[in-house]
């Protein structure tokens, strides 16, 4: 019998902002090598969950463990083994990619030369070797996103948190990045992927977790969720489980207003 390694464990996770209860008892166990699609409407608690797991958000109740270590303000050793691409990130515009990426590498304990060499090679894979010494202020949105992706993987983390990581990427880069995730998962890396782009989540995830109103309302592979809910696409399953059925009427109303003379 093979015992799967538990990478991440949440038990009765709750979080309030004042009187507003954002997380209402999340129970979740994630094993090594899984690509978790973590989806839900705005305000459902996705970003709050990720921030707690990253140690960026405190004052919660319940148990949170990563690599068997409890997440606390004092215990930060596990952070060396995680990577993170935030939905909205502020890069240091006055730095070059070389300066920024070697700085991030050194924060994770890499020596400058190793970080510099790896960063330069990764920039080349993304077709950006010629701007390695250009200031980030001159970069397009897609180029900035590639730098963020490189910074999250430079130190070879075992657990990767991705919040809308495809934002601004061109079609070719999206294909490369999706394949990168598949290769990483096959090598035993664990990926926690949060996005509103349902077709991508549907294709890359081997397990999908839908959170709504601070609670998990669905957990399984896409085929399992489809069988349980008798729907054809993840978007349809999402709408059914979150009760959002008025999108067609809202679209028609919007277009009707636009077309008024």
C-alpha positions in Angstrom: 0.0 0.0 0.0 1.4 3.4 -1.1 0.9 6.2 1.4 0.5 9.5 -0.4 2.5 12.3 1.1 0.3 15.1 2.5 1.7 18.5 1.4 -1.1 20.8 2.7 -3.8 20.2 5.4 -6.6 22.5 6.5 -9.0 21.6 9.3 -12.0 23.8 10.2 -10.3 26.9 8.9 -12.3 30.0 9.8 -11.6 33.7 9.2 -13.5 36.8 10.0 -13.0 40.4 9.0 -14.9 42.3 11.7 -18.4 40.9 11.7 -18.1 39.4 8.2 -17.3 35.7 8.2 -15.2 35.0 5.1 -14.1 31.4 5.7 -16.7 29.2 7.4 -14.8 26.0 8.2 -12.6 24.8 5.3 -11.4 21.2 5.5 -8.9 20.2 2.8 -6.1 17.7 2.4 -3.7 18.1 -0.6 -1.3 15.4 -1.7 2.1 15.6 -3.4 1.8 15.9 -7.2 -1.7 17.3 -7.4 -2.8 20.2 -9.5 -5.6 21.8 -7.5 -8.0 24.1 -9.4 -9.3 26.4 -6.6 -12.3 28.3 -8.0 -15.2 30.4 -6.7 -17.1 33.7 -7.2 -15.5 37.0 -6.1 -15.7 37.2 -2.3 -16.0 33.5 -1.8 -12.7 33.3 0.2 -10.2 32.1 -2.4 -7.6 34.8 -2.0 -8.0 34.8 1.8 -7.3 31.1 1.9 -4.1 31.5 -0.2 -2.9 34.4 1.9 -3.4 32.3 5.1 -1.4 29.5 3.5 1.4 31.9 2.5 1.5 33.3 6.0 0.4 36.7 4.8 -2.8 36.7 6.8 -3.2 35.8 10.5 -5.9 35.9 13.1 -7.7 32.8 11.9 -9.0 29.7 13.7 -8.5 26.1 12.9 -5.4 24.1 11.9 -3.2 25.0 8.9 -0.2 22.7 8.1 2.2 22.8 5.1 4.8 20.0 4.8 3.7 18.9 8.2 4.6 22.2 9.8 1.9 24.4 11.4 1.6 27.8 9.8 2.3 30.4 12.4 3.9 33.9 12.5 7.1 32.5 14.1 7.4 29.4 11.9 8.5 30.5 8.4 10.9 27.7 7.4 8.3 26.1 5.1 8.3 29.3 3.0 11.6 28.4 1.4 9.8 25.5 -0.3 6.9 27.5 -1.8 6.5 29.8 -4.8 3.8 32.4 -5.4 2.4 34.3 -8.4 -0.1 36.8 -7.0 -3.0 38.1 -9.0 -1.8 41.7 -8.7 1.9 42.3 -8.0 4.0 45.4 -7.8 7.4 44.9 -9.3 10.3 47.2 -8.7 10.1 49.2 -11.9 13.6 50.8 -11.4 15.3 47.4 -11.2 16.4 45.3 -14.2 15.1 41.7 -14.5 18.7 40.6 -13.5 18.6 42.8 -10.4 15.1 41.7 -9.4 15.4 38.0 -10.0 18.8 37.7 -8.3 17.4 39.6 -5.3 14.4 37.2 -5.1 16.8 34.2 -5.5 19.0 35.4 -2.6 15.9 35.9 -0.4 15.3 32.2 -0.9 18.8 31.3 0.1 20.4 31.0 -3.4 23.8 32.4 -4.0 24.0 35.3 -6.5 25.9 33.5 -9.3 23.5 30.5 -9.3 20.4 32.7 -9.2 21.8 34.9 -12.0 22.7 32.0 -14.3 19.3 30.2 -13.8 17.4 33.5 -14.2 19.2 34.3 -17.5 18.5 30.8 -18.9 14.8 31.0 -17.9 14.5 34.4 -19.5 15.9 32.9 -22.7 13.3 30.2 -22.7 10.6 32.9 -22.6 12.3 34.8 -25.4 13.4 37.6 -23.1 17.2 37.2 -22.9 17.7 40.5 -24.8 15.9 42.6 -22.1 17.5 40.8 -19.1 19.4 44.0 -18.2 16.6 46.4 -19.2 14.5 48.2 -16.5 11.2 46.5 -15.7 9.5 49.9 -16.2 10.0 49.3 -20.0 8.3 45.9 -19.9 4.8 45.1 -21.3 2.2 43.4 -19.0 3.0 40.0 -20.5 6.7 40.5 -20.0 6.2 41.4 -16.4 4.1 38.3 -15.9 6.8 36.2 -17.2 9.3 37.7 -14.7 6.8 36.9 -11.9 6.5 33.3 -13.1 10.3 33.0 -13.2 10.7 34.5 -9.8 8.2 32.0 -8.3 10.0 29.0 -9.7 13.7 30.1 -9.6 14.4 28.4 -6.3 12.7 25.1 -7.4 9.8 25.1 -4.9 7.9 22.0 -4.0 4.5 23.8 -3.6 3.4 26.5 -6.0 0.5 29.0 -5.5 -0.8 30.6 -8.7 -3.4 33.3 -8.6 -4.5 34.2 -12.2 -1.0 33.4 -13.5 -1.9 33.7 -17.3 -2.8 37.4 -17.0 -1.3 39.2 -20.0 0.5 36.2 -21.5 0.3 35.6 -25.3 -1.1 32.4 -26.7 2.3 30.7 -27.2 3.4 31.5 -23.7 0.2 30.2 -22.3 0.8 26.9 -24.0 4.4 26.7 -22.7 3.3 27.6 -19.1 0.5 25.0 -19.1 3.0 22.3 -20.2 5.5 23.5 -17.5 2.8 22.9 -14.9 2.1 19.4 -16.3 5.9 18.5 -16.2 6.2 19.9 -12.6 3.2 17.9 -11.4 4.6 14.7 -13.0 7.8 15.3 -11.1 5.9 15.5 -7.8 5.5 19.2 -7.4 2.1 20.4 -6.0 0.3 23.2 -7.6 -2.5 25.3 -6.1 -4.1 27.1 -9.1 -6.7 29.9 -8.6 -8.4 31.4 -11.6 -11.7 32.6 -13.1 -10.8 31.2 -16.5 -12.8 28.0 -16.3 -11.7 26.3 -19.5 -8.0 26.5 -18.4 -8.8 25.1 -14.9 -10.9 22.4 -16.5 -7.9 21.3 -18.7 -5.0 21.5 -16.3 -6.4 20.4 -13.0 -6.6 16.8 -11.8 -8.7 18.0 -8.8 -11.1 20.9 -8.7 -12.3 22.6 -5.5 -15.2 25.0 -5.7 -15.6 27.4 -2.8 -18.8 29.5 -2.4 -19.7 31.7 0.5 -16.7 30.6 2.6 -17.4 26.8 2.2 -16.3 24.1 -0.1 -19.3 23.0 -2.2 -17.6 20.7 -4.7 -14.4 18.6 -4.6 -13.3 16.1 -7.3 -11.9 15.7 -10.8 -13.7 17.4 -13.6 -15.2 14.1 -14.7 -16.4 13.4 -11.2 -18.0 16.9 -10.9 -19.6 16.5 -14.3 -21.1 13.2 -13.4 -22.4 14.5 -10.1 -24.0 17.7 -11.6 -25.0 16.4 -15.1 -23.4 19.5 -16.7 -21.1 19.6 -19.8 -18.5 22.2 -18.9 -16.9 23.5 -15.7 -18.4 26.9 -16.3 -21.9 25.3 -16.3 -21.1 23.3 -13.1 -19.8 26.5 -11.5 -23.0 28.4 -12.4 -25.2 25.6 -11.1 -23.5 25.3 -7.8 -23.1 29.0 -7.1 -26.7 29.7 -8.2 -25.6 32.2 -10.9 -28.2 31.6 -13.6 -29.1 35.1 -14.8 -26.0 35.7 -17.0 -27.9 35.4 -20.2 -30.6 37.9 -19.1 -27.9 40.3 -17.9 -26.0 40.0 -21.2 -29.2 40.7 -23.2 -30.0 43.7 -21.0 -26.5 45.1 -21.4 -26.6 44.8 -25.2 -30.1 46.3 -25.4 -28.9 49.3 -23.5 -25.9 49.7 -25.7 -28.0 49.6 -28.8 -30.6 52.2 -27.7 -30.8 55.1 -30.0 
